[in-house]
Amino acid sequence: MSALILGHKNPDSDSIVSAIVCADLYKRRGLDVVPAAQGKPAPETAFILERFGLEAPEVVTSVAGRDVYLVDFSDKAQAPADIDQANLKGIVDHHKLGDVTSTSPVECIIWTVGCSNTILKAMYDYMGFEIPKNLAGAMLCAILSDTVIFKSPTTTDLDRAAAEALAKIAGIDDIEALGMELFTAKSAVSGCTLRSLIFRDFKDFHMNGSKVGVGQLELVSLDIVADIKADLEAELAKVKSEEGRHTAMLLLTDIMKEGSELLIVSDDPARVLEGFGKTYEEGKHAFLEGVMSRKKQVVPALEAAFRK
């Protein structure tokens, strides 16, 4: 049976594109692998797949007894429930080192860059394989998505260099214009359920014994969700009550204003907001200037707050 290359729960563009790209790379190495995902593509990802003629990976919810390579995550909370019954073979990621374990040595590549596809671009180069044109375009989109068109503080010179090289391979002249097309697709809320918006890019974390869920909805303008914000918060309260969560948060990120408004439902909202230097006021939503990255700006602040 083929090994799975699998991204995190509630997959974003980097997660799904990484699985597809990593599968291509590993097949070139002679490995028997197939890409997989823990959910269907969100609107932005669907746009990327259609634009570059790629098929969505098979949706997989159980990995017991399978050989598995992880891309774009290494936290158990973001893996299938039976991840401990799988045979972990490798990791390609750009987040903090998570809590997955293995029974034998793994091929593990974790870099402090803005996107897993930046790492995969370097792996192609190192191994001497050419990147297909359609994959190069999808990889470029994943980098633009994860770095918020290079506005995120997670962006590195390696991300910019990879994007420029991939644009040349894909025949894309205007990187910024492609980025705006992406985020216009990502901002689509019409016809979407409240729950699907919350879980479009949602990750659970274990912080000092507490389960904390953090979602992010990136928009070209917060006006897009102005009329449904109260409904989103009510649905977020339901999400918080599920699976023993201490806190559920939704970052509404305005990519043009370069900041995020926080919707928070928590057993201790004052403690959570204190981590961001804010005072809790019931019925009020804090706006964090310059906060664009869950990975670099939100999760570390939360982990510090939960250690107190």
Disulfide bonds with the S-S distance in Angstrom:
none
